[in-house]
Amino acid sequence: MTDRIGHDTLTLADGSIGKLPDHLLIEVFIRVPVSEWAEISCVKKQWANLFRGECLWQAALARNFPRAGQAKRWPGPIPRGLSRRRYIALQVSKQIFSLDGKMDEIVGHAYLFLKEQLELSTMPPPSGVLHGTIIDQFIACGKSRDTAHELASQIWLAVLDNLEENEQTFLLLKRLALEGDVSCHFETLFISYLFLKTY
């Protein structure tokens, strides 16, 4: 948002819109572009609490991804999570992966799982374990083995492409490339990625 729009938001927060009940605020917020949600949640404590709560995310799911409520059971090792995580997973699926026009919540969750394991863990599990977990998740959700392998590879590439470029990431990728249980494909992938990122 520009400074003018930010000023208008603050004025609205103190004026009539700031007095609306939570359920109406939620209806307003889910119609605002997602890119502005972080800024909106900083305007007022009441609004921040709405973004932390489950109701806003359930409403956003229902409005933006109406078929998400029809999702079948969720087997496998990667957790589905609450509405906020489901919404983020669907956004990831929509924005990063174009799967023949279909959004696949499982792909988004697998992406979030791998990214968290690589970024947040001080010592992430070996890449073979992570790769196997992702493949197991897809197979448990009804994908064929070939499709599961292809999707897992796409997720690895997307996560690697979206990691922050810093020394920690470089060391992580170097460790992954040197793992003994990594398939030849992943070893080549990681080494190529390391080479490209150094220049």
Salt bridges, closest charged atoms under 4 A:
ASP8 OD1 - ARG4 NH1 3.49
GLU27 OE1 - ARG31 NH1 2.86
ASP104 OD2 - LYS143 NZ 2.78
GLU105 OE2 - ARG80 NE 3.66
GLU105 OE2 - ARG86 NE 2.65
GLU105 OE2 - HIS109 NE2 3.06
GLU116 OE2 - ARG85 NH1 2.65
GLU119 OE2 - LYS115 NZ 2.82
GLU165 OE2 - LYS197 NZ 2.86
GLU179 OE2 - ARG175 NH1 2.90
